[in-house]
C-alpha cells in the first residue's frame, strides 16, 4: 500500500494520458475557456471510497460548479482530439492511497470543513519507483 504524499493530492477534471508537447497550448486554452467566469467552487468531504487499486476521499460539489468546469473542459478537449470522455459521471475526489488490491479500509474523514480551489492546472505525471511525481506545466485561475 502506498499513501499519496500531500504534495500530490489533487482533484482531476480530466485525465488525458499521453499527449504530445504540441498539444499543450491547445489544452491550456481549453482549460482557460472552461474555467472562465466560474463562480466560487466549494467541495466538502463526504466519505471514503475504494476501487480495486485506489482509496479516495469523495467530495460533494456544492452548486455543481466543479462538475460544470469538468464538463466544459471535456467538451473542448474532445474537440481537440486529445480526450475521450468516460461513460460514468465525473466524480469529485482526491486519491489518498494506492494498492494492488482493494483493502477494505475504513478511515475517518479528514478534519476538513470545505475546500475552495483557486486554480486549475495541466500536470504531467512521471512514474517513479516511489510513486508518481507531478509537475505543473500550466495553471489558470478559476473564475478567469
BAMARBA-919577 format. One record per residue (C-alpha): residue in one letter; x, y, z. Coordinates in steps of 0.25 Angstrom, whole numbers. Layout:
! residues N
  res      u      v      w
    A      X      Y      Z
...
//
This chain:
! residues 144
  res      u      v      w
    X      0      0      0
    X      5     14     -4
    X      0     26      3
    X     -1     38     -7
    X      8     49     -2
    X      2     63      2
    X      8     70    -10
    X      2     60    -20
    X    -12     62    -15
    X    -22     68    -26
    X    -36     67    -32
    X    -35     62    -46
    X    -44     69    -56
    X    -40     61    -68
    X    -29     50    -69
    X    -23     51    -83
    X    -12     40    -83
    X      0     43    -92
    X     -1     55   -101
    X      9     62   -110
    X     16     75   -106
    X     10     81   -118
    X     -4     79   -111
    X     -1     86    -98
    X     -4    101   -103
    X    -18     96   -108
    X    -20     88    -95
    X    -17    101    -87
    X    -26    109    -96
    X    -37     99    -93
    X    -34     99    -78
    X    -35    115    -79
    X    -48    115    -86
    X    -54    104    -77
    X    -50    112    -64
    X    -54    126    -69
    X    -65    132    -61
    X    -66    121    -51
    X    -72    125    -38
    X    -66    120    -25
    X    -65    105    -25
    X    -68     98    -12
    X    -64     84     -9
    X    -67     77      4
    X    -63     63      8
    X    -74     53      9
    X    -67     39     10
    X    -56     29      7
    X    -58     20     -5
    X    -49      9    -11
    X    -47      4    -25
    X    -39     -9    -27
    X    -26     -1    -27
    X    -28     13    -20
    X    -35     19     -8
    X    -41     33     -9
    X    -48     43     -1
    X    -61     47     -9
    X    -66     61     -9
    X    -79     68    -11
    X    -79     78    -21
    X    -88     89    -15
    X    -95     96    -26
    X    -89     87    -37
    X    -79     97    -41
    X    -67     88    -41
    X    -75     78    -50
    X    -79     89    -59
    X    -64     92    -61
    X    -60     78    -64
    X    -72     76    -74
    X    -68     89    -81
    X    -53     84    -81
    X    -57     71    -86
    X    -65     77    -98
    X    -53     85   -102
    X    -43     74   -101
    X    -51     65   -109
    X    -52     75   -120
    X    -36     76   -119
    X    -36     61   -121
    X    -28     58   -108
    X    -39     53    -99
    X    -49     43    -99
    X    -60     45    -88
    X    -63     33    -78
    X    -76     27    -78
    X    -78     29    -64
    X    -82     42    -57
    X    -70     51    -53
    X    -67     49    -38
    X    -60     60    -30
    X    -50     52    -21
    X    -35     52    -17
    X    -28     39    -17
    X    -21     37     -4
    X    -15     23     -5
    X    -11     13    -16
    X    -11     -2    -14
    X    -10    -15    -23
    X    -24    -20    -18
    X    -35    -14    -10
    X    -32    -13      5
    X    -46    -10     11
    X    -40      1     19
    X    -50     10     27
    X    -42     22     31
    X    -48     34     38
    X    -50     46     29
    X    -40     57     30
    X    -44     69     38
    X    -47     78     27
    X    -59     88     26
    X    -58     90     11
    X    -49     93      0
    X    -49    105     -9
    X    -40    103    -21
    X    -34    116    -27
    X    -28    110    -39
    X    -27     98    -49
    X    -14     92    -55
    X     -9     84    -66
    X      0     74    -60
    X     10     63    -65
    X     11     51    -57
    X     25     44    -57
    X     25     30    -51
    X     36     26    -42
    X     39     14    -33
    X     34     22    -21
    X     21     26    -28
    X     16     37    -37
    X     23     50    -37
    X     14     62    -42
    X     19     75    -49
    X     10     87    -53
    X     12     90    -67
    X      1    101    -68
    X     -8    107    -58
    X    -21    116    -59
    X    -29    123    -49
    X    -43    118    -47
    X    -52    129    -50
    X    -44    135    -61
//
